[in-house]
Amino acid sequence: MPDNAADSDDGQELGGSIYQKIDPKLESGVQLAWSPSNNNTKFGVAVKYEMDKDCIVRAKINNAILIGLGYQQRLRAGKRLLFTT
């Protein structure tokens, strides 16, 4: 079952988001916002995939085509290696 939320910033910006854990290894989220004063829309999508118990890959993109990527590797208990862009 997806989690969702909606909000308003004094009518300056309306927005909402949906988060869903698709299966134990895959999660996704979508965020949408709209400003009525300038008719500007913002949109973003993100995913998280657990390849195995020690490795996680993340990705996100928005309507401005800004892309974020992440790779996390657990080296041992309490020690992780993380690469992000």
Wavefront OBJ file of the C-alpha trace (Angstrom):
o trace
v 0.000 0.000 0.000
v 1.533 3.351 -0.985
v 2.030 6.197 1.474
v 0.934 9.586 0.205
v 0.826 13.180 1.379
v -0.494 16.521 0.171
v 0.323 19.999 1.403
v -0.029 23.691 0.720
v 2.336 26.541 1.585
v -0.258 29.295 2.297
v -1.568 28.790 -1.237
v 1.814 29.753 -2.715
v 2.629 26.172 -3.680
v 0.496 23.054 -3.769
v 2.207 19.698 -3.631
v 1.935 16.027 -2.986
v 3.975 12.868 -2.909
v 3.550 9.117 -3.107
v 5.937 6.527 -1.669
v 5.577 2.810 -2.308
v 7.591 -0.200 -1.203
v 7.003 -2.345 -4.265
v 8.711 -5.421 -2.824
v 11.275 -5.997 -0.052
v 14.142 -4.875 -2.325
v 12.518 -2.084 -4.384
v 11.100 1.277 -3.245
v 9.872 4.222 -5.323
v 8.595 7.732 -4.786
v 7.045 10.537 -6.820
v 6.758 14.193 -5.821
v 4.721 16.886 -7.578
v 4.369 20.609 -6.775
v 2.587 23.487 -8.516
v 2.809 27.253 -7.937
v -0.406 28.995 -9.033
v 1.231 32.447 -9.004
v 3.624 31.622 -11.854
v 2.081 28.357 -13.112
v 5.391 26.589 -12.383
v 5.342 22.801 -11.941
v 7.983 20.694 -10.207
v 8.170 16.928 -10.572
v 10.562 14.290 -9.266
v 10.880 10.509 -9.271
v 13.194 8.376 -7.109
v 13.944 4.669 -6.712
v 15.966 2.589 -4.276
v 17.021 -0.971 -5.079
v 18.682 -3.325 -2.614
v 20.815 -5.612 -4.767
v 21.743 -7.803 -1.782
v 22.130 -7.364 1.976
v 25.348 -5.354 1.507
v 24.636 -3.273 -1.620
v 22.056 -0.516 -2.309
v 21.619 1.564 -5.483
v 19.605 4.818 -5.561
v 18.552 7.095 -8.432
v 16.436 10.233 -8.778
v 15.521 12.693 -11.511
v 13.379 15.825 -11.634
v 11.695 17.914 -14.320
v 14.826 20.098 -14.655
v 16.650 16.888 -15.657
v 18.831 17.004 -12.552
v 19.954 13.427 -11.933
v 21.199 11.959 -8.689
v 22.819 8.533 -8.412
v 24.094 6.690 -5.373
v 25.854 3.424 -4.634
v 26.264 2.115 -1.086
v 28.371 -0.900 -0.161
v 28.559 -2.309 3.360
v 32.151 -3.325 3.994
v 31.554 -4.810 7.463
v 29.437 -4.059 10.521
v 29.385 -0.280 11.021
v 31.535 0.484 7.929
v 30.022 1.590 4.616
v 31.400 2.948 1.362
v 29.163 5.461 -0.447
v 29.507 6.996 -3.920
v 27.075 9.757 -5.010
v 26.695 12.162 -7.905
l 1 2 3 4 5 6 7 8 9 10 11 12 13 14 15 16 17 18 19 20 21 22 23 24 25 26 27 28 29 30 31 32 33 34 35 36 37 38 39 40 41 42 43 44 45 46 47 48 49 50 51 52 53 54 55 56 57 58 59 60 61 62 63 64 65 66 67 68 69 70 71 72 73 74 75 76 77 78 79 80 81 82 83 84 85
